[in-house]
Every structure is written in C-alpha cells, then in structure tokens.
C-alpha cells in the first residue's frame, strides 16, 4: 500500500513537472501567440464580468426586498405566514418593485423572504 502511494506521488510529480515544462516551452517557442491567447482570455472574462452585474442587480434587489420583509416580520414577533399569505405579500411587493422600475421574480423574492424569516426567527 505504501509503495503504491509513493509510486502514485512520484508519477504525479513527473506529470506536473512535464506540464510545467510544456508551458515554458510554449512561452519560448511562440511568445506572441501565448500573449495573444492570454489577451483573448482576459477579454472574454471582462465581457462576461460586465454582463453579470446588470442581471445580478435586478435579481438581488428582488431577493433583498423579500429578505428584509421576512427578517423584519420574524424579528418583530409575527406569526409564521401561510403559503397564501406569502403569495399575497409577494403580490404587494411586486407592485412596489415594478413601480420603482425593478424587475420582479417571485421565486427569488420568496427565497429571500424565507431566508430572512429563518435568520430573524
């Protein structure tokens, strides 16, 4: 068993060193190509990073609205609402959020509400 582990560790180290050497060789043989590929990767990451905040902003506002309401109700000692009562609260919140120009996702709002309720309880 011990010899097997040593053998596995040895071959893993050899494979790691081989991949590292391959990376160095690529940098030496084709430095412009490596630089171009790195710039393309960074550009892709920047493009996806700039797209995410806009989508997350609308999602998080809806989630946070439900979270704050659930936390406040639980902290103030309200009795645990039924599913129908939570649906009614969600409909009222939808009106408030849409009048404010925010998108509304009832599933996110309810997730936020119940998470807030559990934290405030």
Buried (B, 14 or more C-beta within 10 A) or exposed (E): EEEEEEEEEEEEEEEEEEEEEEEEEEEEEEEEEBEEEEEEEEEEEEEEEEEEEEEEEBBBBBBBBBBBBBBEBBEEEEEEBEEEEBEEBBEEBBEEBEEEEBBBBBEBBBBBBBBBBEEBE
